[in-house]
């Protein structure tokens, strides 16, 4: 099993961006030092609580401090971006990183961003996303003249081309034919999961969805693979989870349910965000629960894997047995203010040094059998 970090990132809104950006960079550097393989960073424009507007700009700042960790955008909201800009910037980052980019894309999910850009209709944003990624791939695959006609964008570059000077040519990514493409998956029975399978893309299941929803994702991926006429590839499936590892089960539980802890803030924020949009049902441990029954504690109990290294390893193996054979586990990276920095550093270190080897040994033994 492979491993990585996934961060929105999410912080209390009164913390300065200069401070939280430096903190988030330190998390990725630590993950790289501990041998984790990936780091995914989100994009949001209009929330002080989710403050990074450009994951590529942020990740470029971390490049000189890391050795081998791969960088995923989690995700670039293509519903809001001209595809030519994304194509150029992503190719530049892939070249600068010498092929360490995974291009995670989505339609854009934050309600305030949708209002900001005047695209409140999620179906329309989805159409824009699909059109944009097809144009991005076309720009990477070909040379001028370019004429791409769509419903939402038109790209034309024919008259100002100067081949001898490279004018009018799009920069190509370092990876050939292009960086891996990834889709985020949140809803139960998600069409995004099937779409990822159909196009040989990576699928990333979100960490803030309960098991009853998560369990529907792998069958949907298999459905897409069957339609495409090939066997499913577990290595293409990332599953994100909140994981807290401590020296004892009791200590880990205390950290998970501490009202001053990062997990409490994280799930309180997400519940309020989705509940007020009428989307809270997707977070409930049981869809039949009344809204008044949902608290940060009920969400943590359902969606946070916590315990000693042995306990966490056993829980993660049981989760994989239940939901399907995901190839990469992405750990949610949380806020480090107050008591949380020491806890989160210790948790990540214990995961890398004492949990991950147990997972790999157990899964290797299973495969050998």
C-alpha positions as CSV (number, residue, x, y, z in Angstrom):
1,X,0.0,0.0,0.0
2,X,1.1,3.5,-0.8
3,X,0.5,6.6,1.3
4,X,0.2,10.3,1.2
5,X,-1.3,13.5,2.7
6,X,-4.5,15.2,1.6
7,X,-5.1,18.8,2.8
8,X,-7.9,21.3,1.9
9,X,-6.1,22.8,3.8
10,X,-8.5,23.8,6.6
11,X,-7.6,26.3,9.4
12,X,-9.4,28.6,11.8
13,X,-10.2,31.7,9.8
14,X,-8.4,34.1,12.1
15,X,-5.0,32.6,11.5
16,X,-2.8,34.6,9.0
17,X,-2.3,32.9,5.6
18,X,1.5,33.5,5.9
19,X,1.5,31.4,9.0
20,X,-0.7,28.6,7.8
21,X,1.0,28.3,4.4
22,X,4.3,27.9,6.1
23,X,2.8,25.3,8.4
24,X,1.3,23.4,5.5
25,X,4.6,23.4,3.7
26,X,6.2,21.9,6.8
27,X,3.7,19.1,6.8
28,X,4.6,18.1,3.3
29,X,8.3,18.3,4.1
30,X,7.8,16.0,7.1
31,X,5.7,13.6,4.9
32,X,8.5,13.5,2.4
33,X,11.1,12.8,5.1
34,X,9.0,10.0,6.5
35,X,8.7,8.3,3.1
36,X,5.1,9.1,2.1
37,X,4.7,9.1,-1.6
38,X,2.1,11.9,-2.3
39,X,0.8,15.3,-1.1
40,X,-2.5,16.7,-2.3
41,X,-3.5,20.3,-1.8
42,X,-6.9,21.9,-2.5
43,X,-8.0,25.1,-4.2
44,X,-10.5,27.7,-2.8
45,X,-10.9,31.3,-3.6
46,X,-13.4,32.8,-1.1
47,X,-12.9,31.2,2.3
48,X,-10.5,32.4,5.0
49,X,-10.9,28.9,6.5
50,X,-9.7,27.2,3.3
51,X,-7.2,29.9,2.2
52,X,-5.1,28.5,-0.7
53,X,-6.2,29.9,-4.0
54,X,-3.4,28.4,-6.1
55,X,-2.2,24.8,-5.2
56,X,0.4,24.9,-8.0
57,X,1.9,28.2,-6.7
58,X,2.0,26.8,-3.1
59,X,3.4,23.4,-4.2
60,X,6.1,25.1,-6.3
61,X,7.3,26.8,-3.1
62,X,7.8,23.3,-1.5
63,X,9.7,21.8,-4.5
64,X,13.2,22.8,-3.3
65,X,12.5,21.4,0.2
66,X,11.5,17.9,-0.9
67,X,13.1,15.0,-2.7
68,X,10.7,12.6,-4.2
69,X,7.1,13.1,-3.0
70,X,4.6,13.6,-5.8
71,X,2.2,16.6,-5.8
72,X,-1.5,16.3,-6.5
73,X,-3.9,19.2,-6.9
74,X,-6.9,18.3,-4.9
75,X,-8.5,19.8,-7.0
76,X,-8.3,22.5,-9.5
77,X,-11.9,23.6,-10.2
78,X,-12.0,23.6,-13.9
79,X,-15.5,25.1,-13.8
80,X,-13.8,28.4,-13.0
81,X,-10.6,28.4,-15.1
82,X,-9.9,29.0,-18.8
83,X,-8.4,25.7,-20.0
84,X,-5.5,27.3,-21.8
85,X,-4.3,28.8,-18.5
86,X,-4.5,25.5,-16.6
87,X,-2.7,23.7,-19.5
88,X,0.2,26.2,-19.5
89,X,0.5,26.4,-15.7
90,X,0.2,22.6,-15.1
91,X,2.8,21.9,-17.9
92,X,5.2,24.4,-16.3
93,X,4.8,22.8,-12.9
94,X,5.3,19.3,-14.3
95,X,8.5,20.5,-16.0
96,X,9.8,22.3,-12.9
97,X,9.1,19.3,-10.7
98,X,10.5,16.9,-13.4
99,X,7.3,14.8,-13.5
100,X,6.0,14.9,-10.0
101,X,2.6,16.3,-10.8
102,X,-0.8,14.6,-10.5
103,X,-3.4,16.9,-12.0
104,X,-6.5,16.5,-9.8
105,X,-9.6,18.2,-11.3
106,X,-13.1,18.9,-10.3
107,X,-16.1,21.1,-11.1
108,X,-15.6,23.3,-8.0
109,X,-17.5,22.5,-4.8
110,X,-17.4,25.5,-2.4
111,X,-20.7,27.3,-2.6
112,X,-19.1,30.8,-2.1
113,X,-16.7,30.1,-5.0
114,X,-19.6,29.1,-7.2
115,X,-21.4,32.3,-6.3
116,X,-18.3,34.4,-6.8
117,X,-17.7,33.2,-10.3
118,X,-21.4,33.2,-11.2
119,X,-21.7,29.4,-11.7
120,X,-24.1,28.1,-9.1
121,X,-25.5,25.3,-11.2
122,X,-23.4,22.1,-10.4
123,X,-24.5,20.4,-13.6
124,X,-23.2,23.3,-15.7
125,X,-19.9,23.4,-13.8
126,X,-19.6,19.7,-14.5
127,X,-20.0,20.4,-18.2
128,X,-17.4,23.1,-18.1
129,X,-15.0,20.8,-16.3
130,X,-15.4,18.1,-19.0
131,X,-15.0,20.5,-21.8
132,X,-12.0,22.1,-20.2
133,X,-10.0,18.9,-19.5
134,X,-10.6,17.7,-23.1
135,X,-9.2,21.0,-24.4
136,X,-6.2,20.8,-22.0
137,X,-5.4,17.4,-23.2
138,X,-5.7,18.5,-26.8
139,X,-3.4,21.5,-26.3
140,X,-0.8,19.1,-24.7
141,X,-1.1,16.6,-27.5
142,X,-0.8,18.9,-30.6
143,X,1.0,21.8,-32.1
144,X,-0.5,24.9,-33.8
145,X,-2.6,25.8,-35.4
146,X,-5.1,25.4,-32.6
147,X,-8.8,25.6,-33.1
148,X,-10.9,24.2,-30.3
149,X,-14.6,25.0,-30.3
150,X,-16.8,24.3,-27.3
151,X,-20.0,25.5,-25.7
152,X,-18.1,27.3,-22.9
153,X,-14.7,28.1,-24.4
154,X,-13.2,28.7,-27.8
155,X,-9.5,28.4,-28.3
156,X,-8.0,29.8,-31.5
157,X,-4.4,30.3,-32.2
158,X,-3.6,30.3,-35.9
159,X,-2.4,33.7,-37.2
160,X,0.3,34.6,-34.7
161,X,2.3,31.4,-35.0
162,X,6.1,31.8,-35.6
163,X,7.5,28.2,-35.7
164,X,11.1,29.3,-35.9
165,X,10.8,31.1,-32.7
166,X,8.4,28.8,-30.9
167,X,5.7,31.5,-30.8
168,X,2.2,30.1,-30.7
169,X,3.3,26.7,-29.2
170,X,2.0,25.3,-26.0
171,X,4.6,24.0,-23.5
172,X,4.2,20.2,-23.1
173,X,4.4,18.5,-19.7
174,X,7.5,16.6,-18.5
175,X,5.5,13.4,-18.2
176,X,4.4,11.7,-21.5
177,X,1.8,11.9,-22.8
178,X,0.8,14.0,-19.8
179,X,0.6,13.9,-15.9
180,X,-1.9,11.5,-14.4
181,X,-5.4,13.0,-14.2
182,X,-7.5,12.5,-11.0
183,X,-11.1,13.0,-10.1
184,X,-12.4,13.6,-6.6
185,X,-15.3,11.4,-5.5
186,X,-17.7,12.4,-2.7
187,X,-21.2,11.2,-3.4
188,X,-22.5,7.6,-3.0
189,X,-22.7,5.7,-6.3
190,X,-20.7,8.5,-7.8
191,X,-20.7,9.0,-11.6
192,X,-17.2,10.5,-11.1
193,X,-15.9,7.1,-10.0
194,X,-17.2,5.5,-13.2
195,X,-15.9,8.4,-15.3
196,X,-12.4,7.9,-13.8
197,X,-12.5,4.3,-14.7
198,X,-13.7,4.9,-18.2
199,X,-10.8,7.3,-18.9
200,X,-8.1,5.5,-17.0
201,X,-7.9,8.3,-14.4
202,X,-7.2,8.2,-10.7
203,X,-10.2,8.3,-8.4
204,X,-9.8,10.0,-4.9
205,X,-12.6,9.1,-2.4
206,X,-13.0,12.0,0.1
207,X,-12.2,11.6,3.8
208,X,-15.4,13.3,5.1
209,X,-17.8,10.6,3.9
210,X,-19.1,7.7,6.0
211,X,-18.4,4.1,5.3
212,X,-21.9,3.4,3.9
213,X,-21.1,5.9,1.2
214,X,-17.5,4.9,0.7
215,X,-18.5,1.3,0.2
216,X,-20.4,2.2,-3.0
217,X,-17.3,3.6,-4.8
218,X,-15.3,0.5,-5.8
219,X,-18.3,-1.2,-7.4
220,X,-18.9,1.9,-9.5
221,X,-15.2,1.9,-10.5
222,X,-15.5,-1.7,-11.5
223,X,-18.6,-0.9,-13.5
224,X,-16.7,1.7,-15.5
225,X,-13.8,-0.7,-16.1
226,X,-16.2,-3.4,-17.3
227,X,-17.7,-1.0,-19.7
228,X,-14.3,-0.1,-21.0
229,X,-13.4,-3.7,-21.4
230,X,-10.5,-4.0,-18.9
231,X,-9.9,-5.3,-15.4
232,X,-10.1,-2.8,-12.5
233,X,-6.8,-1.5,-11.2
234,X,-6.7,-0.9,-7.4
235,X,-3.6,1.2,-7.7
236,X,-5.7,3.9,-9.4
237,X,-7.9,4.3,-6.3
238,X,-6.9,6.7,-3.5
239,X,-9.0,6.7,-0.3
240,X,-8.6,9.6,2.1
241,X,-9.2,9.1,5.8
242,X,-8.7,11.0,9.0
243,X,-6.2,9.0,11.0
244,X,-4.9,9.6,14.5
245,X,-2.1,7.4,15.9
246,X,-0.9,7.7,19.5
247,X,1.1,5.4,21.8
248,X,-2.0,4.0,23.3
249,X,-5.7,3.6,22.3
250,X,-6.8,5.8,25.2
251,X,-4.4,8.7,24.2
252,X,-5.5,8.5,20.6
253,X,-9.2,8.6,21.6
254,X,-8.5,11.6,23.8
255,X,-6.9,13.4,20.9
256,X,-9.7,12.6,18.5
257,X,-12.5,13.8,20.8
258,X,-10.8,16.8,22.4
259,X,-13.0,19.9,21.7
260,X,-9.7,21.8,21.4
261,X,-8.3,19.3,18.9
262,X,-8.0,19.7,15.2
263,X,-10.4,16.8,14.4
264,X,-13.2,18.5,16.4
265,X,-12.8,21.8,14.5
266,X,-12.5,19.9,11.2
267,X,-15.8,18.0,11.4
268,X,-17.7,20.8,13.0
269,X,-16.7,23.1,10.1
270,X,-17.6,20.6,7.4
271,X,-20.9,19.6,8.9
272,X,-22.0,23.3,9.2
273,X,-20.8,23.9,5.6
274,X,-22.7,21.0,4.1
275,X,-25.7,21.1,6.4
276,X,-26.5,24.8,5.5
277,X,-26.3,23.8,1.8
278,X,-28.8,20.9,2.3
279,X,-26.0,18.4,1.7
280,X,-25.6,17.1,5.3
281,X,-27.1,13.7,4.6
282,X,-23.9,12.7,2.8
283,X,-21.9,13.0,6.1
284,X,-24.3,11.3,8.4
285,X,-23.1,7.9,9.8
286,X,-26.7,6.8,9.1
287,X,-28.7,8.6,6.4
288,X,-31.8,8.2,8.6
289,X,-30.3,10.2,11.5
290,X,-32.1,13.4,12.4
291,X,-30.0,16.5,11.8
292,X,-30.2,17.3,15.6
293,X,-28.4,14.0,16.3
294,X,-25.3,14.9,14.3
295,X,-22.5,16.3,16.4
296,X,-18.7,16.5,15.8
297,X,-18.5,13.5,18.2
298,X,-20.8,11.3,16.1
299,X,-18.9,12.3,12.9
300,X,-15.5,11.6,14.5
301,X,-16.7,8.2,15.8
302,X,-17.7,7.2,12.2
303,X,-14.9,8.8,10.1
304,X,-11.7,9.0,12.2
305,X,-9.5,6.0,12.5
306,X,-7.8,6.3,15.8
307,X,-5.8,4.2,18.2
308,X,-2.3,2.7,18.9
309,X,-0.2,1.7,15.9
310,X,-1.5,-1.9,16.2
311,X,-5.1,-0.8,16.5
312,X,-4.9,1.6,13.6
313,X,-3.3,-1.0,11.4
314,X,-6.1,-3.5,12.2
315,X,-8.8,-0.9,11.6
316,X,-7.4,0.1,8.2
317,X,-7.1,-3.5,7.1
318,X,-10.6,-4.1,8.2
319,X,-11.8,-1.0,6.3
320,X,-10.0,-2.1,3.1
321,X,-11.5,-5.5,3.4
322,X,-15.0,-3.9,3.7
323,X,-14.8,-1.2,1.0
324,X,-12.5,-2.6,-1.6
325,X,-8.8,-2.9,-2.5
326,X,-7.6,0.7,-2.6
327,X,-4.0,1.1,-3.5
328,X,-3.1,4.4,-1.7
329,X,-4.2,5.7,1.6
330,X,-4.3,9.5,1.9
331,X,-4.2,10.9,5.5
332,X,-6.1,14.1,6.1
333,X,-3.7,16.9,7.2
334,X,-5.2,19.0,9.9
335,X,-4.6,22.4,11.6
336,X,-1.5,22.5,13.9
337,X,-2.5,25.4,16.2
338,X,-2.3,25.0,20.0
339,X,-1.8,21.5,21.2
340,X,-2.3,20.0,17.7
341,X,1.2,20.5,16.2
342,X,2.9,18.0,18.5
343,X,0.0,15.6,18.3
344,X,-0.1,15.7,14.5
345,X,3.6,15.3,14.1
346,X,3.7,12.4,16.4
347,X,0.7,10.8,14.7
348,X,2.2,11.1,11.3
349,X,5.5,9.7,12.5
350,X,3.9,6.7,14.2
351,X,1.9,6.0,11.1
352,X,4.9,6.0,8.8
353,X,7.2,4.1,11.1
354,X,4.9,1.6,12.8
355,X,1.5,1.4,11.0
356,X,2.5,1.5,7.4
357,X,5.0,-1.4,7.7
358,X,2.2,-3.5,9.3
359,X,-0.1,-2.7,6.5
360,X,2.4,-3.6,3.8
361,X,3.4,-6.8,5.6
362,X,-0.2,-7.9,6.0
363,X,-1.2,-7.1,2.4
364,X,2.0,-8.7,1.1
365,X,1.2,-11.9,2.9
366,X,-2.4,-11.8,1.6
367,X,-1.2,-11.3,-2.0
368,X,1.3,-14.1,-1.6
369,X,-1.4,-16.5,-0.3
